[in-house]
Amino acid sequence: MLHSFQDQYQAQQRFFHSGATRSFEFRREQLRKLEKVLRTYEPLIEEALYKDLHKHPQEVFTTEVGGIYEEIRVILKNLKNWMQPKRVNHPLYLFPGSSWIYPEPLGIVLIITPWNYPFLLTFRAVVGAMAAGNTVVIKPSEISSHSAALIEQMIRENFPAEYLTVLSGDGAGVVMPLLEQFHFDHIHFTGSPVVGAKIMEKAAKHLSPVSLELGGKSPCIIADDAHLEVVAKRIVWGKMVCTGQTCVAPDYLLVEESVKEKLIPVLIREIERAYGSDPQQSESYGRIINRKRLDTLCSYLSEGRILYGGKSDPEELYLSPTLLDQVSPEARLMKEEIFGPILPVF
């Protein structure tokens, strides 16, 4: 794999140093082309995301492709201005000169993306790299296999490999050897802190700059003067979209004691309003990405008292929306990013 990538890498270097990616006209043309490609492939994108995560078409547009179209629209509106040199304050001791900042492309950008929003998180990063005049190497997550295969097909069928190329295969087996051997002019990674630290360590050997978007624990704090119906609607949507497999999903609730007993039934009503009394039958409720993740999530259920939900079906990779209390702050699910439809209440 490294030997075959060597040829791709050198081809991208030659293409970038030819200056082909630098002009405003080229960048605008490629961004418009990418938007056209995405719109053409949108039915296949919906199909791939249904197979990988059971996403509803409306969720696909709202949380995946719609965000890419908006990114392209904003960039096309502002790109010419962003490319212009900007005059900045000039030090007195360098009088009578002047100081300017010239935006410059970096070169070859490596973009490593996760499985939970495979199109949004891949193409928003790709769009930014294209707009800045770079060539791009894309490594989508093999875990969302249908989406990864479609991303590779879309790029291969519509863009030359010396400009955009996709690497497939196991993340650790592909990415780490690449980072060991090749210098990238920028590395963009979205995923776990553990993997992010390894990527940063490898990148440091080549002095490659990195952008890391990593997971974490995101609490929601509910005070005693909160409008509980509004709170429940926002929390249930934020927690259950993509079945809780979102890096900025509400991870747990910190609730004023005086409103906890009032909030729980309101949350349950909102869950059932959104997905019905049996979410497994709802076309709007997704599935867990694979059996390994489902088993991890189910193991969390014993770490608290189930207030609602807690039902699973391994054959369908289904886990119902679940509320827990009596969870110890030292429990495993409070040490790890939950990344699923389980909501502890404190």
Summary of the structure (lengths in Angstrom):
residues: 346
radius of gyration: 22.9
end to end distance: 49.1
largest distance: 74.2
contacts: 1071
relative contact order: 0.10
helix: 53%
strand: 16%
